[in-house]
Amino acid sequence: MNKQQLIDAIANEVEVTKATAAGCLDAFINTVTKVLKKKGEVRLVGFGTFTTAKRKATTGRNPQTGATIKIPASTQPKFKAGKALKEALN
């Protein structure tokens, strides 16, 4: 499912216009992004938790040339599924 299909599904589920659903989805994405940038977490009980994790700098290897390259440290987004979501899938 892509973003447009998700917007269509949300609009049909809650019986609002596609523009309203798109605005709500964009607001959700922007809010989660802002919170994660501040090293916070977004916890949606039953659905899951969005957090961040630091990845250390490492060295890697270019598979084509075999040359060693440095991979810089970075902050990665993480998502851990909640109990209700896991149970719904099984």
C-alpha positions as CSV (number, residue, x, y, z in Angstrom):
1,M,0.0,0.0,0.0
2,N,1.4,3.4,-0.9
3,K,0.6,6.8,0.6
4,Q,-2.3,7.6,-1.7
5,Q,-3.9,4.2,-1.1
6,L,-3.6,4.8,2.6
7,I,-5.2,8.2,2.3
8,D,-8.1,6.6,0.3
9,A,-8.5,3.9,2.9
10,I,-8.5,6.5,5.8
11,A,-11.0,8.7,4.0
12,N,-13.4,5.7,3.4
13,E,-13.0,4.4,7.0
14,V,-13.9,7.7,8.7
15,E,-16.1,9.1,6.0
16,V,-14.1,12.3,5.3
17,T,-12.7,13.9,2.2
18,K,-9.4,12.7,0.8
19,A,-8.0,16.2,1.4
20,T,-8.9,16.0,5.1
21,A,-7.4,12.5,5.3
22,A,-4.2,13.6,3.6
23,G,-3.9,16.5,5.9
24,C,-4.3,14.3,9.0
25,L,-1.8,11.8,7.7
26,D,0.7,14.5,6.9
27,A,0.2,16.0,10.3
28,F,0.9,12.6,11.9
29,I,4.0,12.1,9.9
30,N,5.3,15.6,10.7
31,T,4.6,15.3,14.4
32,V,6.3,11.9,14.7
33,T,9.3,13.3,12.8
34,K,9.6,16.4,15.1
35,V,9.4,14.2,18.2
36,L,12.0,11.8,17.0
37,K,14.4,14.7,16.0
38,K,14.2,15.8,19.7
39,K,15.2,12.2,20.7
40,G,11.7,11.6,22.1
41,E,9.4,8.6,21.5
42,V,5.8,8.2,20.2
43,R,4.0,5.4,22.0
44,L,0.6,4.3,20.6
45,V,-0.7,1.7,23.0
46,G,-1.6,-1.5,21.2
47,F,-0.1,-0.4,17.9
48,G,3.6,0.3,18.6
49,T,6.4,2.7,19.6
50,F,8.5,4.9,17.4
51,T,12.0,5.6,18.9
52,T,15.5,6.4,17.7
53,A,18.8,4.6,18.2
54,K,22.3,5.7,17.7
55,R,24.5,3.8,15.2
56,K,28.2,3.9,15.8
57,A,30.7,4.9,13.1
58,T,32.1,1.8,11.4
59,T,34.2,0.8,8.5
60,G,32.8,-1.0,5.5
61,R,34.0,-2.4,2.2
62,N,33.0,-1.3,-1.3
63,P,31.9,-4.6,-2.9
64,Q,33.0,-3.5,-6.4
65,T,36.5,-2.3,-5.6
66,G,37.2,-3.9,-2.2
67,A,38.3,-0.5,-0.9
68,T,37.7,0.2,2.8
69,I,35.3,3.1,3.5
70,K,34.2,4.9,6.6
71,I,30.5,4.8,7.5
72,P,29.7,7.8,9.8
73,A,27.7,7.6,13.0
74,S,24.0,8.3,12.6
75,T,20.7,8.3,14.3
76,Q,18.2,5.7,13.0
77,P,14.4,5.5,13.5
78,K,13.1,2.4,15.1
79,F,9.6,0.9,15.3
80,K,8.6,-1.8,17.8
81,A,5.1,-3.3,17.2
82,G,2.7,-3.4,20.1
83,K,1.0,-6.5,21.5
84,A,-2.4,-5.9,19.9
85,L,-0.8,-5.4,16.4
86,K,1.2,-8.6,16.8
87,E,-1.8,-10.5,17.9
88,A,-3.9,-9.2,15.0
89,L,-1.4,-10.6,12.5
90,N,-1.2,-14.0,14.0
